[in-house]
Structures are given as structure tokens and as C-alpha cells.
């Protein structure tokens, strides 16, 4: 049984390799985000899940294996597959060091099934956390605190 499963996985991965799209080299500037909270809306709207107000949650999600993304200045979201040779695809120390930071990334862009995937070959600039939105939301947005009456 184990051999059959391994054979099937090899066939599938071989098929995916054959279908791989051509990449396009780009440079993009944006914020390294927590994709779970950004896409699910679990912590509020898009402006509540970026910057310093969401930094701690972004760290926990990345450490838990949630893929990080890069939210570009124009609103485009890139799913980050790898950063500068980091051997981990979705999490790891490199992503933890960059959570909520505004960076300029140089890498290869791939499109598949309506999603943008980015393999960051070099972080050209790291401006740190530039979106300081604690003034708007506090360290924990009010809508992220469960209502004990419900």
C-alpha cells in the first residue's frame, strides 16, 4: 500500500512539474502579511490585519505554518513560497523576522488558478514596520475580543 501511495505522489508531482508555468522576474514593494487573517476576515477588514496592530497575530500564524503573503502598494496579494533560499516553504525564521515589515522584494512571479505566487530571491530593502496603526485599533482590535454575552 505504501508503495502505491508513493508511486501516486511521484506521478502527481511529475505531472505538476510538467505543467509549471513560466515565471516572470519582478520587483514589488509591500507589506509581509498573514494570509489567513487577510483572506478569512476573522480579525476584521483588510486594514485591521496589517501593520503593528496585527503584528503579534502575524507572528503566531507564520510560526504555525500559515503561508505569508506580500501585500503590494497597489493592493495585489502575492502568496510567498520562499524567501531568499529559506528551506521552509510557508513559515520559518526568515518570515518571522519580516512579519508586518514593508519590503521591496526581487524574485520570480508565477500565476496559477487566479493566484499570484512569489519566490523572493532577494529582499532588496527592509523598512521594518512602517504601518503603525495602533492609534486606530490599539494593540488588539476591539472587534477581535470575543463578546462574553454571546
N, C-alpha and C positions, 0 to 999 in steps of 0.2 A: 504494500500500500504506500509506504513511504517513497519508494522508487517512482511510483506512478505520480504522486504529488510533485516530487522534484522535477520529473520529466515535463509535467504540465507547466510548472513555473518557468522552466527553461524555454519551452516553446513560446509561452506568452511573452516573456522578456525579449526573446529573439524577434518576435513579431513587432513589439513596441520599438525596438531599435531600428527595424526596417522602416517604420512609419515616422521616425523622428523628423521633425520639421527643421528647416534651415534656420539658424539663429541670425540675429542682426545685432551688431555692436552698437550700443547706445551709452550715453551718459545721462543720468537722471538725478535730479535733486529732490529730496523729500524726507519725510519722517519715517523712521522704522517703527512699524505698528504691530499690535497684537491683532491678528486676523480674526480670531474667534469673536472677540468683543466688537470689532468693527463691523463684521458681516452679520452677526446674530442680533445685534441691538440689545443684548442682555443688560448692558450697562448704560443705555441711553442712546441718544442720537450720535451722529458722526463726530460732532465737535466735543462730545463728552469723553470719547475714548482715544484722545490724543493728548500729547503734551504731559506736563508734570502732574496733572490731576489723575492721569491713568498710568503713571509710570510703575507703581508697585504691582498693579494687576498685570501689566505687560511683562514684568519680570517673572511672576508666577506662571503665567501662561506659557512663556517661552521655555522656562525650566521644566514645565510639564509636557513639553513636546508639541505645543501648538505652533504651527508654522508662522514665522514672522512675515510681514509684508513691507513694502515701501510705498507710502502714500505720496505720490508726486504732487508738485505745486499745482498742476492742472486738474487734480482730483483722480487721476488714474491710479489704480492699485496694482502693484506687481507682487506676485507671490514669490518670495525669495527662497530659492532652492539651496543655495550655497553662498557663503561669503568668504572670499579670499582663501580658498583652499581648506576651509574648515571641514573636517571629516564627517561632521554631523550634518544631516540634510535639513532638519527642521528646528533644531534647538542647539544649545551648547554655549560655551563661554563667549564666543565671538558675538553671538546675537545678544546675550545678556549684557555685554559691555556696551552695545549700541541701542538698547531698548529706549524708545522715545527720543533718540537723537536725530537731529537733522543732518543728513549726509549727502554728499554727491557720490554716486556710485558709477563705476565704469564696468560694463560687463556685456553679457550676451542675453538678448531678449528672445524668447520663444513664445509663440501663440498657439494655443490648442483649446478647442472646445469653448471658445469665448473668453478664455482666461489668459492673462499675461504672466509669464514665468521669467524670472530674472536670476541668472547666475552671476553674482557680483565677483568680478575678478580682482577689483581694487576699490577700496574706499578712498577716493581722491581727497575729500575733505570731510572732517567730522567737526561740526559746530557745537556738539553737545545738545542738551535740551534747550531749545530756543522758544518753544511754545509753552510759556509759563502761564497756565490757565487756572491756577489755584484761586485767584481772585474771583473767578466766575463760579467755580464749583466747590472750592475747599479741597482738602486732601482726599475726601471721599464724597462724590456727588450725592446729594440728598436723595435722589431717586434710586440710588444703589443700596440704600439702607432698607431692609425689609420692614414692612408695616406689621407690628406685632398684633394688630387687631384683625388681620386677615388670615 
